[in-house]
Amino acid sequence: MSEMELSIYKTERPEGGVRGYLAVFGAFLALFCTFGQMNAFGTFQTWYATHQLAGTPPATISWIGSLQLWVFFFSGGPIGRAFDLFGPCVLMISGTFLLVLSIMLTSISTQYYQYILAQGVLFGLGVGLLFYPSMASVSTYYSRYKATALGIVAAGSSLGGVVFPIMLQHLFETVGFGWGVRISGLISAVCCMVALLTVTSRSPPRKTCPRPKLQTFTDPQFMFLAAGSGLVALGLFVPFFYIVDYAHHVSIPESKVFYVLAVMNAGGVVGRIAPAYLSDGLGRFNLLTPAAFLSGLSCLVFWMFTRSMVSVMLFAAVYGFFSGAFISLVTPCVAQISDIAQIGTRIGMLYTIISFPSLVGGPVAGALLVHGHGSFTGMIAFSGSVVIAGSVLIFGSKLAIDPRPLARV
């Protein structure tokens, strides 16, 4: 794309339009059935522990979910570059095929290594091929209301995280694990087909994809954001993996425990939309930092002391809200400090960087649970502390943009 074309593209970019609204709708559905199911892994973790993988340590089972996250995040770099070169269509077709295939293979798996390959590796890659093109495509239609649009899209993952745990648990108990998983696969296929028809990008086609600029790795704005997000990712998903087990630990009735994860994701629906909308006026980094900090703080001062069903549900809603706000705001923050021609590449780079802490977070938490002989105290302290530490580095990114602490950034 020439400099003149890029200049015209920047100045004429509308705030939505029919194609922009359709892209938001399709991306919402794509995240509903991809990241939404990923948010529901706690349901699988608990089911496997008492059925297919009974007797397997929690830390070992959690590697399935952690591998999902790692493949999903790590694939962000190459998928982001491919998006900048080819656009969303080819990537999302491939993602739809891999996602549905992985779900169907999971439904017939019986051994641990089969779940690792199907539900860990293949599912994570399918999610990545749908998630990144969807988010990057929506970014091309919005400037002033970018965070609001991406927040609405990200709310799809939380809504999926509300629906899928309850639906899957009901299906597992009524039609069995195999058919329960297959039904979720059919729902995912329908959602993905709609997304394929509605998600488009305004970015003009390019003959070559710009390579990541060396300045990216010396840019304090990006590197502080990436390092902080990496620490946050180390602990952010621990409650999603283990809140159902914790509900069992505090003797919440079996019929109610899976609602805890649904409530956590319901909090995320509001958390992904409201803060994103406010951030377009107050500043995206101004809300990203407190969202991360309060996510960690809620673990240390709230989750640590919950002992009843009411308090666990309240923590789930609060944590879902703040963690959801972080997830929805981090992508528009990357876009804010990136050249329009490299939005896809930079978003992918960020997620590739945070893939490694995401991989080890769940197993480390499981190991702390075993080391504590069933006590969740060490695991909760770990999760909250690393998320708070990450928020401090993200605040450094904000100061690198504007050294005035209260500036609108």
Secondary structure as the mmCIF struct_conf table of DSSP 4:
data_model
#
loop_
_struct_conf.conf_type_id
_struct_conf.id
_struct_conf.beg_label_comp_id
_struct_conf.beg_label_asym_id
_struct_conf.beg_label_seq_id
_struct_conf.end_label_comp_id
_struct_conf.end_label_asym_id
_struct_conf.end_label_seq_id
HELX_RH_AL_P HELX_RH_AL_P1 GLU A 3 GLU A 12
BEND BEND1 GLU A 15 GLU A 15
HELX_RH_AL_P HELX_RH_AL_P2 GLY A 17 CYS A 33
TURN_TY1_P TURN_TY1_P1 THR A 34 THR A 34
HELX_RH_AL_P HELX_RH_AL_P3 PHE A 35 ASN A 39
TURN_TY1_P TURN_TY1_P2 ALA A 40 ALA A 40
HELX_RH_AL_P HELX_RH_AL_P4 PHE A 41 THR A 50
TURN_TY1_P TURN_TY1_P3 HIS A 51 GLY A 55
BEND BEND2 THR A 56 THR A 56
HELX_RH_AL_P HELX_RH_AL_P5 PRO A 58 PHE A 74
TURN_TY1_P TURN_TY1_P4 SER A 75 SER A 75
HELX_RH_AL_P HELX_RH_AL_P6 GLY A 76 PHE A 86
BEND BEND3 PRO A 88 PRO A 88
HELX_RH_AL_P HELX_RH_AL_P7 CYS A 89 SER A 107
TURN_TY1_P TURN_TY1_P5 ILE A 108 ILE A 108
BEND BEND4 GLN A 111 GLN A 111
HELX_RH_AL_P HELX_RH_AL_P8 TYR A 112 TYR A 115
HELX_RH_PI_P HELX_RH_PI_P1 ILE A 116 LEU A 122
HELX_RH_AL_P HELX_RH_AL_P9 PHE A 123 SER A 139
TURN_TY1_P TURN_TY1_P6 THR A 140 TYR A 141
BEND BEND5 SER A 143 SER A 143
TURN_TY1_P TURN_TY1_P7 ARG A 144 TYR A 145
HELX_RH_AL_P HELX_RH_AL_P10 LYS A 146 THR A 174
TURN_TY1_P TURN_TY1_P8 VAL A 175 VAL A 175
HELX_RH_AL_P HELX_RH_AL_P11 PHE A 177 THR A 198
BEND BEND6 SER A 203 SER A 203
HELX_LH_PP_P HELX_LH_PP_P1 PRO A 204 PRO A 205
BEND BEND7 LYS A 207 THR A 208
HELX_LH_PP_P HELX_LH_PP_P2 CYS A 209 LYS A 213
HELX_RH_3T_P HELX_RH_3T_P1 LEU A 214 THR A 218
HELX_RH_AL_P HELX_RH_AL_P12 PRO A 220 LEU A 236
TURN_TY1_P TURN_TY1_P9 PHE A 237 PHE A 237
HELX_RH_AL_P HELX_RH_AL_P13 VAL A 238 HIS A 249
TURN_TY1_P TURN_TY1_P10 VAL A 250 SER A 251
TURN_TY1_P TURN_TY1_P11 GLU A 254 LYS A 256
HELX_RH_AL_P HELX_RH_AL_P14 VAL A 257 LEU A 282
HELX_RH_AL_P HELX_RH_AL_P15 ARG A 284 VAL A 301
TURN_TY1_P TURN_TY1_P12 PHE A 302 PHE A 302
HELX_RH_3T_P HELX_RH_3T_P2 TRP A 303 PHE A 305
BEND BEND8 SER A 308 SER A 308
HELX_RH_AL_P HELX_RH_AL_P16 MET A 309 GLN A 336
TURN_TY1_P TURN_TY1_P13 ILE A 337 ILE A 337
BEND BEND9 SER A 338 SER A 338
HELX_RH_3T_P HELX_RH_3T_P3 ILE A 340 GLN A 342
HELX_RH_AL_P HELX_RH_AL_P17 ILE A 343 ILE A 353
TURN_TY1_P TURN_TY1_P14 ILE A 354 ILE A 354
HELX_RH_AL_P HELX_RH_AL_P18 SER A 355 HIS A 371
TURN_TY1_P TURN_TY1_P15 GLY A 372 GLY A 374
HELX_RH_AL_P HELX_RH_AL_P19 THR A 377 ILE A 401
BEND BEND10 PRO A 403 ARG A 404
TURN_TY1_P TURN_TY1_P16 PRO A 405 LEU A 406
BEND BEND11 ALA A 407 ALA A 407
#
